[in-house]
């Protein structure tokens, strides 16, 4: 049966009821268990060879992977022209000099 817009909710958790993991963590904290301190203690108990892979994995949550961006010379030239002209530069002479230095004096790309 496909989803119908405006259909009433027929299952799932009731509003305000935490999921099982949240309820478990709250229960542990209510008993004085500090998850952060326990994680730090366990990390220090690891051997050095086991710490590096764990740190690398944890860094993925701190520094997300960057998407690769590709841009053609033509697109870069257009963006540069727009930016320079907005700042009042003589676009033609500046951009043509940059393009010549990138492509070489004969107009071919290396």
Steps between C-alpha positions, in 0.01 A plus 500: 500500500667829394521797732198727481543865588291603802458141624500467879792337676415139584810372681839579640596675822259736663611866520741563789602135541880465455643224284654200675860622471417845640303346785792264581754785501275714720460208739878453522554871560234501772704231678814717485665332201691755288524367146760755392730422792460127440586540132814695593597236755454221246700693239795539738482128579555413132842410365658769283458289183124492560462873570592623152223323305248614762617862478485492120144370515400762757647782291247421227234638737702815576625577148256377236640382170508770238329450167724528196441800283600514136501820300597559140736779397208667323286496814790626712561778248134603508493507882824697509373748242176554692686549827761738357251708308284534814809643673562749217801338330561499124394140453627441147866571561524329840320179401670464162840529670407230751361268232813545286724410793292188575469382141842614379574772248392291199149450642539125561452346841779294654 
